[in-house]
């Protein structure tokens, strides 16, 4: 069986680098590791069957998540207003792919490539796959479940992990876990014996308390809060487009009628059509390849890609994804298509790949039926 080569830190050896055969006390080794991170040194690696100091894995949805959740389950959600739909973390926010943000943060700590694994948000599936990583020789693994946007300094997380000498360190904010953790090799090997969904505090470990900016991607309300903060400069995320005037961004190929009103802060994505008399904003995001028909107002709301909105609607404090609308105040789900008020539009052909096509291409050739599918991505 072919062995999987894991992503690793740059392999230049540094004087005084950490050695797995060192006879120094374990606590001293942990302090030395933290000190080297502070000094900006890069962890050492050995290729082949030898030690790989740090690997990185990102768990993301596969194409079945994008299709099955909305198409197969949403009818039930519409009937039960207490249920909430699944908003994939790969759906753009102000034209941005949150996966790209995490890839950049991983690159900044010196990792040259990471592994993506696709599958549903299933902790059991993750706990089955990751012990295989330990057998490949990785000493420490950064695991990111793509369910949050957090402006986190991963080098600081590494420092904390080494100083505390936790077998596992989970990052959390005041509202709970962020889906980011560091695991040592012994923890990876043991994962097959228990569920991965436990809290670090349950086994006596000190979690990493993140006090910076963070939002959950799977919550419609927090997605809208992230849109608001991105439009007003309250976070590092910036709208992906051209700022045609203060706090108004327009994507490439967007078509705005002369009588359409755009009230900042607002964002209109690539190839979106805004027809006569429509109003977008304030605090509104209409993502790529949407159609907002005549006289419709989108205010303090988000319209997800490939959505058509009929004439004369008032969309306020809501998130619309194709035929389904969620009220951000009450959490009620409505189906717009039976009454002809909204639906998902077909993807238009373009010389450039759309966001969803690019997302699908990341996983081309994967087996969508198994979480053991992997793809290496260079950073």
Kinemage of the C-alpha trace (Angstrom):
@kinemage 1
@onewidth
@group {chain A} dominant
@subgroup {mainchain}
@vectorlist {calphas} color= white
{ca unk a 1} P 0.000 0.000 0.000
{ca unk a 2} L 1.306 3.414 -0.915
{ca unk a 3} L 2.141 5.537 2.112
{ca unk a 4} L 0.819 9.077 2.296
{ca unk a 5} L 3.501 11.764 2.559
{ca unk a 6} L 2.399 14.367 5.068
{ca unk a 7} L 2.830 18.146 4.817
{ca unk a 8} L 5.738 19.383 6.852
{ca unk a 9} L 7.689 22.403 8.012
{ca unk a 10} L 10.668 23.454 5.914
{ca unk a 11} L 13.409 20.931 6.429
{ca unk a 12} L 16.378 23.204 7.164
{ca unk a 13} L 18.024 21.989 10.355
{ca unk a 14} L 18.684 24.608 13.023
{ca unk a 15} L 21.349 24.469 15.712
{ca unk a 16} L 19.851 23.283 18.948
{ca unk a 17} L 16.671 21.967 17.325
{ca unk a 18} L 14.393 19.714 19.337
{ca unk a 19} L 15.432 16.074 19.256
{ca unk a 20} L 13.157 13.154 20.023
{ca unk a 21} L 16.114 11.263 21.495
{ca unk a 22} L 17.123 14.027 23.869
{ca unk a 23} L 17.612 13.023 27.515
{ca unk a 24} L 16.439 16.404 28.805
{ca unk a 25} L 13.379 16.376 31.078
{ca unk a 26} L 10.098 16.480 29.195
{ca unk a 27} L 9.031 19.802 30.697
{ca unk a 28} L 12.306 21.422 29.665
{ca unk a 29} L 11.787 20.205 26.112
{ca unk a 30} L 8.336 21.786 26.064
{ca unk a 31} L 9.740 25.118 27.235
{ca unk a 32} L 12.518 24.957 24.630
{ca unk a 33} L 9.959 24.287 21.906
{ca unk a 34} L 7.942 27.314 22.964
{ca unk a 35} L 11.098 29.438 23.102
{ca unk a 36} L 12.055 28.461 19.547
{ca unk a 37} L 8.624 29.498 18.294
{ca unk a 38} L 9.018 32.860 20.018
{ca unk a 39} L 12.356 33.365 18.251
{ca unk a 40} L 10.758 32.615 14.891
{ca unk a 41} L 12.659 29.364 14.357
{ca unk a 42} L 11.090 26.637 12.260
{ca unk a 43} L 10.459 23.180 13.659
{ca unk a 44} L 12.763 20.480 12.176
{ca unk a 45} L 11.522 17.567 10.123
{ca unk a 46} L 12.745 14.269 8.754
{ca unk a 47} L 11.255 12.961 5.554
{ca unk a 48} L 10.297 9.447 4.579
{ca unk a 49} L 9.550 7.149 7.501
{ca unk a 50} L 11.257 9.458 9.966
{ca unk a 51} L 9.817 12.171 12.153
{ca unk a 52} L 7.608 14.860 10.641
{ca unk a 53} L 7.289 17.563 13.296
{ca unk a 54} L 4.069 19.326 12.252
{ca unk a 55} L 1.294 18.329 9.853
{ca unk a 56} L -1.904 20.182 9.003
{ca unk a 57} L -5.358 18.852 8.089
{ca unk a 58} L -8.479 20.841 7.200
{ca unk a 59} L -11.852 19.077 7.297
{ca unk a 60} L -14.217 20.630 4.745
{ca unk a 61} L -17.593 19.665 3.239
{ca unk a 62} L -17.668 17.683 -0.005
{ca unk a 63} L -20.041 18.334 -2.905
{ca unk a 64} L -22.767 16.176 -1.312
{ca unk a 65} L -22.997 18.637 1.570
{ca unk a 66} L -23.746 21.504 -0.795
{ca unk a 67} L -26.397 19.587 -2.720
{ca unk a 68} L -27.987 17.110 -0.327
{ca unk a 69} L -28.495 19.416 2.613
{ca unk a 70} L -30.343 22.078 0.626
{ca unk a 71} L -32.203 19.944 -1.896
{ca unk a 72} L -33.099 16.826 0.105
{ca unk a 73} L -33.555 18.147 3.618
{ca unk a 74} L -34.857 21.675 3.213
{ca unk a 75} L -38.485 20.650 2.603
{ca unk a 76} L -38.528 19.208 6.096
{ca unk a 77} L -36.894 22.352 7.422
{ca unk a 78} L -39.564 24.508 5.840
{ca unk a 79} L -42.238 22.458 7.590
{ca unk a 80} L -40.489 22.659 10.947
{ca unk a 81} L -39.625 26.282 11.664
{ca unk a 82} L -37.568 25.324 14.718
{ca unk a 83} L -35.034 23.516 12.502
{ca unk a 84} L -32.167 25.384 10.879
{ca unk a 85} L -30.664 24.696 7.453
{ca unk a 86} L -27.012 23.868 6.938
{ca unk a 87} L -24.947 26.732 5.464
{ca unk a 88} L -21.763 25.299 4.023
{ca unk a 89} L -18.558 26.943 5.183
{ca unk a 90} L -17.445 26.961 1.535
{ca unk a 91} L -20.234 29.346 0.497
{ca unk a 92} L -18.597 32.776 -0.001
{ca unk a 93} L -18.889 35.649 2.434
{ca unk a 94} L -18.467 39.026 0.725
{ca unk a 95} L -16.922 37.043 -2.133
{ca unk a 96} L -14.306 35.467 0.152
{ca unk a 97} L -13.544 31.776 0.593
{ca unk a 98} L -12.946 31.239 4.321
{ca unk a 99} L -10.824 28.186 3.531
{ca unk a 100} L -8.385 30.538 1.799
{ca unk a 101} L -8.137 32.591 4.991
{ca unk a 102} L -7.207 29.516 7.048
{ca unk a 103} L -4.704 28.362 4.420
{ca unk a 104} L -2.929 31.701 4.684
{ca unk a 105} L -2.757 31.450 8.467
{ca unk a 106} L -1.317 27.938 8.254
{ca unk a 107} L 1.258 29.115 5.724
{ca unk a 108} L 2.410 31.862 8.089
{ca unk a 109} L 3.558 29.319 10.700
{ca unk a 110} L 5.874 27.757 8.126
{ca unk a 111} L 3.793 24.867 6.796
{ca unk a 112} L 4.402 24.401 3.080
{ca unk a 113} L 1.312 22.323 2.356
{ca unk a 114} L -1.729 20.899 4.088
{ca unk a 115} L -4.156 18.051 3.588
{ca unk a 116} L -7.840 18.525 2.870
{ca unk a 117} L -10.243 15.788 3.728
{ca unk a 118} L -13.862 15.893 2.645
{ca unk a 119} L -16.928 14.600 4.405
{ca unk a 120} L -19.878 15.551 6.541
{ca unk a 121} L -19.301 17.192 9.919
{ca unk a 122} L -18.926 13.842 11.643
{ca unk a 123} L -16.554 13.543 14.581
{ca unk a 124} L -16.590 9.747 14.329
{ca unk a 125} L -15.307 9.918 10.743
{ca unk a 126} L -12.486 12.250 11.789
{ca unk a 127} L -11.466 9.969 14.669
{ca unk a 128} L -11.209 7.045 12.238
{ca unk a 129} L -9.013 8.854 9.736
{ca unk a 130} L -6.557 10.711 11.952
{ca unk a 131} L -4.917 7.707 13.668
{ca unk a 132} L -3.644 6.818 10.202
{ca unk a 133} L -1.833 10.156 10.212
{ca unk a 134} L 0.069 9.197 13.367
{ca unk a 135} L 1.333 6.045 11.683
{ca unk a 136} L 2.906 8.191 8.987
{ca unk a 137} L 5.317 9.667 11.520
{ca unk a 138} L 3.800 13.066 12.287
{ca unk a 139} L 4.726 14.259 15.761
{ca unk a 140} L 2.171 17.054 16.039
{ca unk a 141} L -0.959 17.802 14.002
{ca unk a 142} L -2.901 21.016 13.475
{ca unk a 143} L -6.536 20.064 12.821
{ca unk a 144} L -8.989 22.665 11.552
{ca unk a 145} L -12.673 21.848 11.155
{ca unk a 146} L -13.933 24.530 8.840
{ca unk a 147} L -16.839 25.783 10.904
{ca unk a 148} L -15.579 29.191 12.025
{ca unk a 149} L -13.808 32.307 10.854
{ca unk a 150} L -11.244 33.337 13.455
{ca unk a 151} L -8.418 35.837 13.120
{ca unk a 152} L -6.134 33.574 15.089
{ca unk a 153} L -2.350 33.697 15.379
{ca unk a 154} L -1.521 30.002 15.014
{ca unk a 155} L 2.047 30.607 16.200
{ca unk a 156} L 0.627 31.749 19.531
{ca unk a 157} L -1.475 28.572 19.693
{ca unk a 158} L 1.704 26.528 19.098
{ca unk a 159} L 3.535 28.395 21.842
{ca unk a 160} L 0.711 27.736 24.294
{ca unk a 161} L 0.560 24.054 23.337
{ca unk a 162} L 4.291 23.551 23.888
{ca unk a 163} L 4.369 25.432 27.177
{ca unk a 164} L 1.417 23.506 28.626
{ca unk a 165} L 2.563 20.181 27.189
{ca unk a 166} L -1.013 19.140 26.494
{ca unk a 167} L -1.509 15.981 24.417
{ca unk a 168} L -4.329 17.982 22.839
{ca unk a 169} L -4.998 21.718 22.898
{ca unk a 170} L -8.347 23.012 21.655
{ca unk a 171} L -8.934 26.657 20.796
{ca unk a 172} L -12.075 28.215 22.167
{ca unk a 173} L -13.601 31.620 22.709
{ca unk a 174} L -16.212 32.738 25.216
{ca unk a 175} L -18.909 30.796 23.323
{ca unk a 176} L -17.090 27.473 23.059
{ca unk a 177} L -14.879 25.531 20.675
{ca unk a 178} L -13.774 27.035 17.364
{ca unk a 179} L -12.917 23.776 15.596
{ca unk a 180} L -9.143 24.348 15.821
{ca unk a 181} L -6.875 22.083 17.838
{ca unk a 182} L -3.336 20.741 18.116
{ca unk a 183} L -2.783 17.054 18.781
{ca unk a 184} L 0.410 15.256 19.742
{ca unk a 185} L 1.278 11.890 18.268
{ca unk a 186} L 0.177 9.842 21.258
{ca unk a 187} L -3.232 11.539 21.141
{ca unk a 188} L -3.610 10.756 17.436
{ca unk a 189} L -2.831 7.099 18.012
{ca unk a 190} L -5.391 6.874 20.805
{ca unk a 191} L -8.217 8.516 18.883
{ca unk a 192} L -9.565 5.241 17.583
{ca unk a 193} L -10.434 4.226 21.161
{ca unk a 194} L -12.842 7.087 21.940
{ca unk a 195} L -15.007 9.755 20.348
{ca unk a 196} L -13.285 12.919 19.248
{ca unk a 197} L -16.119 15.226 20.309
{ca unk a 198} L -15.065 15.515 23.941
{ca unk a 199} L -13.995 18.771 25.525
{ca unk a 200} L -10.373 19.321 26.488
{ca unk a 201} L -11.460 20.286 29.989
{ca unk a 202} L -13.051 16.855 30.477
{ca unk a 203} L -9.634 15.214 30.471
{ca unk a 204} L -7.891 17.848 32.567
{ca unk a 205} L -6.298 19.855 29.759
{ca unk a 206} L -6.164 23.634 29.573
{ca unk a 207} L -7.843 24.980 26.429
{ca unk a 208} L -6.393 27.855 24.467
{ca unk a 209} L -8.539 30.910 25.146
{ca unk a 210} L -8.852 32.958 21.961
{ca unk a 211} L -9.881 36.555 22.579
{ca unk a 212} L -9.721 37.891 19.048
{ca unk a 213} L -12.380 38.221 16.352
{ca unk a 214} L -14.358 35.070 15.551
{ca unk a 215} L -17.687 34.064 14.012
{ca unk a 216} L -19.385 30.695 13.428
{ca unk a 217} L -19.972 29.997 9.739
{ca unk a 218} L -22.801 27.511 10.197
{ca unk a 219} L -25.062 30.081 11.880
{ca unk a 220} L -27.117 32.344 9.616
{ca unk a 221} L -27.108 35.079 12.246
{ca unk a 222} L -23.340 35.009 12.727
{ca unk a 223} L -22.763 34.930 8.973
{ca unk a 224} L -24.733 38.172 8.730
{ca unk a 225} L -22.745 39.636 11.621
{ca unk a 226} L -19.546 38.769 9.759
{ca unk a 227} L -20.949 40.489 6.639
{ca unk a 228} L -21.668 43.609 8.705
{ca unk a 229} L -18.208 43.637 10.271
{ca unk a 230} L -16.486 43.034 6.926
{ca unk a 231} L -18.390 45.895 5.292
{ca unk a 232} L -17.535 48.334 8.075
{ca unk a 233} L -13.892 47.329 8.601
{ca unk a 234} L -14.496 45.832 12.043
{ca unk a 235} L -12.554 42.695 11.059
{ca unk a 236} L -9.739 41.775 8.679
{ca unk a 237} L -12.058 40.320 6.011
{ca unk a 238} L -12.561 42.713 3.111
{ca unk a 239} L -15.160 42.499 0.342
{ca unk a 240} L -13.802 40.913 -2.827
{ca unk a 241} L -14.539 43.506 -5.482
{ca unk a 242} L -14.051 47.127 -6.517
{ca unk a 243} L -15.003 49.864 -4.078
{ca unk a 244} L -16.895 52.229 -6.400
{ca unk a 245} L -17.612 54.634 -3.560
{ca unk a 246} L -17.292 54.624 0.220
{ca unk a 247} L -18.355 51.225 1.617
{ca unk a 248} L -19.911 50.043 -1.646
{ca unk a 249} L -18.201 47.142 -3.416
{ca unk a 250} L -19.119 45.691 -6.801
{ca unk a 251} L -17.846 42.388 -8.223
{ca unk a 252} L -16.653 41.767 -11.769
{ca unk a 253} L -19.409 41.603 -14.367
{ca unk a 254} L -22.182 42.836 -12.047
{ca unk a 255} L -25.045 44.506 -13.935
{ca unk a 256} L -26.864 47.333 -12.136
{ca unk a 257} L -29.864 49.109 -13.646
{ca unk a 258} L -29.612 52.886 -13.807
{ca unk a 259} L -32.519 53.264 -11.392
{ca unk a 260} L -31.191 50.706 -8.899
{ca unk a 261} L -30.148 52.165 -5.528
{ca unk a 262} L -27.057 50.912 -3.688
{ca unk a 263} L -26.863 52.238 -0.122
{ca unk a 264} L -23.582 51.590 1.655
{ca unk a 265} L -22.299 49.630 3.314
{ca unk a 266} L -23.179 47.039 0.686
{ca unk a 267} L -21.634 44.326 -1.492
{ca unk a 268} L -22.756 42.959 -4.875
{ca unk a 269} L -20.920 39.893 -6.177
{ca unk a 270} L -19.637 38.876 -9.592
{ca unk a 271} L -22.189 38.675 -12.409
{ca unk a 272} L -25.124 39.578 -10.166
{ca unk a 273} L -28.012 41.462 -11.816
{ca unk a 274} L -29.865 44.203 -9.958
{ca unk a 275} L -32.872 45.356 -11.952
{ca unk a 276} L -34.756 48.656 -12.152
{ca unk a 277} L -35.998 50.168 -8.910
{ca unk a 278} L -34.311 47.594 -6.669
{ca unk a 279} L -32.488 48.712 -3.522
{ca unk a 280} L -29.452 46.995 -2.003
{ca unk a 281} L -28.314 48.091 1.467
{ca unk a 282} L -27.473 49.200 3.933
{ca unk a 283} L -25.541 46.283 5.501
{ca unk a 284} L -26.468 43.951 2.661
{ca unk a 285} L -24.536 41.343 0.709
{ca unk a 286} L -25.757 39.824 -2.549
{ca unk a 287} L -23.247 37.170 -3.569
{ca unk a 288} L -22.275 36.120 -7.088
{ca unk a 289} L -24.651 35.105 -9.884
{ca unk a 290} L -27.857 36.348 -8.253
{ca unk a 291} L -30.826 38.222 -9.761
{ca unk a 292} L -32.662 40.852 -7.720
{ca unk a 293} L -35.761 41.768 -9.680
{ca unk a 294} L -37.531 45.120 -10.049
{ca unk a 295} L -38.431 47.026 -6.896
{ca unk a 296} L -37.075 44.456 -4.418
{ca unk a 297} L -35.227 45.741 -1.352
{ca unk a 298} L -32.418 43.800 0.370
{ca unk a 299} L -31.531 45.429 3.679
{ca unk a 300} L -29.376 44.087 6.548
{ca unk a 301} L -29.515 40.714 4.840
{ca unk a 302} L -27.475 38.203 2.844
{ca unk a 303} L -28.430 36.610 -0.458
{ca unk a 304} L -26.364 33.505 -1.196
{ca unk a 305} L -25.090 32.595 -4.694
{ca unk a 306} L -27.411 31.625 -7.575
{ca unk a 307} L -30.555 33.046 -5.984
{ca unk a 308} L -33.418 34.736 -7.814
{ca unk a 309} L -35.662 37.178 -5.914
{ca unk a 310} L -38.997 38.147 -7.471
{ca unk a 311} L -40.161 41.773 -7.938
{ca unk a 312} L -41.433 43.855 -5.050
{ca unk a 313} L -40.021 41.905 -2.083
{ca unk a 314} L -38.747 43.355 1.184
{ca unk a 315} L -35.829 41.275 2.452
{ca unk a 316} L -34.864 42.642 5.869
{ca unk a 317} L -32.871 40.829 8.605
{ca unk a 318} L -32.985 37.642 6.566
{ca unk a 319} L -30.753 35.168 4.747
{ca unk a 320} L -31.923 33.807 1.398
{ca unk a 321} L -30.415 30.707 -0.197
{ca unk a 322} L -32.158 29.816 -3.441
{ca unk a 323} L -35.770 29.000 -2.588
{ca unk a 324} L -35.318 29.110 1.186
{ca unk a 325} L -35.431 32.160 3.424
{ca unk a 326} L -34.443 32.254 7.107
{ca unk a 327} L -35.520 35.099 9.359
{ca unk a 328} L -32.488 36.115 11.433
{ca unk a 329} L -34.589 37.396 14.339
{ca unk a 330} L -37.020 34.512 14.781
{ca unk a 331} L -35.190 31.679 13.021
{ca unk a 332} L -38.251 30.814 10.937
{ca unk a 333} L -37.654 29.059 7.599
{ca unk a 334} L -39.882 29.782 4.589
{ca unk a 335} L -40.012 28.188 1.134
{ca unk a 336} L -40.366 30.928 -1.494
{ca unk a 337} L -40.613 28.782 -4.610
{ca unk a 338} L -44.216 27.450 -4.365
{ca unk a 339} L -45.542 31.017 -4.459
{ca unk a 340} L -43.043 32.171 -7.088
{ca unk a 341} L -41.080 34.556 -4.865
{ca unk a 342} L -37.631 33.022 -5.121
{ca unk a 343} L -35.658 30.047 -6.394
{ca unk a 344} L -32.196 28.866 -7.353
{ca unk a 345} L -31.059 30.005 -10.772
{ca unk a 346} L -28.969 27.904 -13.113
{ca unk a 347} L -25.265 28.542 -13.171
{ca unk a 348} L -24.344 30.664 -16.129
{ca unk a 349} L -21.372 29.733 -18.249
{ca unk a 350} L -18.391 31.996 -17.860
{ca unk a 351} L -14.820 32.042 -19.047
{ca unk a 352} L -13.837 32.160 -15.426
{ca unk a 353} L -14.851 29.482 -12.978
{ca unk a 354} L -17.504 30.458 -10.518
{ca unk a 355} L -16.846 30.105 -6.785
{ca unk a 356} L -18.790 26.848 -6.506
{ca unk a 357} L -17.077 25.382 -9.563
{ca unk a 358} L -13.706 26.239 -8.074
{ca unk a 359} L -14.757 24.682 -4.787
{ca unk a 360} L -15.813 21.518 -6.591
{ca unk a 361} L -12.547 21.371 -8.518
{ca unk a 362} L -10.621 21.276 -5.259
{ca unk a 363} L -12.133 17.862 -4.668
{ca unk a 364} L -12.160 16.549 -8.241
{ca unk a 365} L -11.259 12.887 -8.356
{ca unk a 366} L -12.185 12.270 -4.741
{ca unk a 367} L -14.461 9.502 -3.600
{ca unk a 368} L -17.400 11.359 -2.057
{ca unk a 369} L -18.564 8.305 -0.147
{ca unk a 370} L -15.630 8.008 2.214
{ca unk a 371} L -13.976 10.430 4.636
{ca unk a 372} L -10.618 8.729 4.004
{ca unk a 373} L -10.138 10.700 0.759
{ca unk a 374} L -7.276 13.153 0.925
{ca unk a 375} L -5.824 15.858 -1.270
{ca unk a 376} L -2.614 17.753 -0.686
{ca unk a 377} L -2.650 21.505 -1.288
{ca unk a 378} L 0.555 23.534 -1.508
{ca unk a 379} L 0.491 26.882 0.274
